[in-house]
Amino acid sequence: MRKVIVLSIPDWGKTTFAKGQNIQQIASKIDTFNSIAKEESKKMNVVFIDITELTRNNADASMFAIDGLHYSGVMHRL
């Protein structure tokens, strides 16, 4: 038995790493990629877990590691 899941791409446009970049464009590209990933996952009968909205709605500093890009344990628990 295969045990595969696919996670959506988190919205890194909400991170300090994205400062000075076009966050609307980042979000749009992420949404496009995630839409395709979800579609392909469904075709392959693989579970797709959408974490993107979670990352968009929880962007305060406590959610990030020191590097400002990767998520902290607080976010992983959510």
C-alpha positions in Angstrom: 0.0 0.0 0.0 1.3 3.5 -0.9 1.0 6.2 1.7 1.3 9.5 -0.2 0.0 12.9 0.6 0.6 16.2 -1.3 0.8 19.5 0.6 -0.1 22.7 -1.1 2.6 25.4 -1.3 2.4 27.8 1.6 2.1 31.5 0.7 5.7 32.6 1.3 4.6 36.0 0.1 3.4 36.5 3.7 7.0 36.1 5.1 9.6 38.7 5.7 11.6 36.9 3.0 9.2 38.3 0.4 9.8 41.9 1.5 10.0 44.2 -1.6 8.5 41.6 -3.9 5.1 41.6 -5.6 3.1 39.6 -3.1 0.0 39.5 -5.3 2.0 37.9 -8.1 3.5 35.4 -5.6 0.0 34.5 -4.3 -1.4 34.2 -7.9 1.5 31.8 -8.9 1.0 29.8 -5.8 -2.7 29.5 -6.4 -2.1 28.4 -10.0 0.4 25.7 -9.0 -1.8 24.5 -6.1 -4.8 24.2 -8.4 -2.8 22.0 -10.8 -1.3 19.9 -7.9 -4.8 19.4 -6.5 -6.2 18.3 -9.8 -3.3 15.9 -10.5 -3.5 14.5 -6.9 -7.2 13.7 -7.5 -6.4 12.0 -10.8 -3.9 9.8 -9.0 -6.2 9.2 -6.0 -3.7 10.9 -3.7 -4.7 13.0 -0.7 -4.2 16.7 -1.2 -3.9 18.9 1.9 -4.4 22.6 1.4 -2.3 24.5 3.9 -2.1 27.7 1.9 -5.0 29.5 3.6 -3.6 28.6 7.0 -0.3 30.3 6.0 -2.1 33.3 4.7 -4.2 33.8 7.8 -1.4 33.2 10.3 1.5 35.5 9.3 2.6 37.0 12.6 6.2 36.6 13.8 5.5 33.7 16.1 4.6 31.5 13.2 8.1 31.7 11.7 11.6 30.4 12.5 14.5 32.8 12.9 15.2 32.9 9.1 11.8 34.5 8.5 10.9 32.0 5.8 10.4 28.6 7.4 7.6 27.9 9.8 8.0 27.6 13.5 6.7 24.8 15.7 3.7 27.0 16.5 2.6 26.9 12.9 3.3 23.2 12.5 1.0 22.5 15.4 -1.8 24.4 13.7 
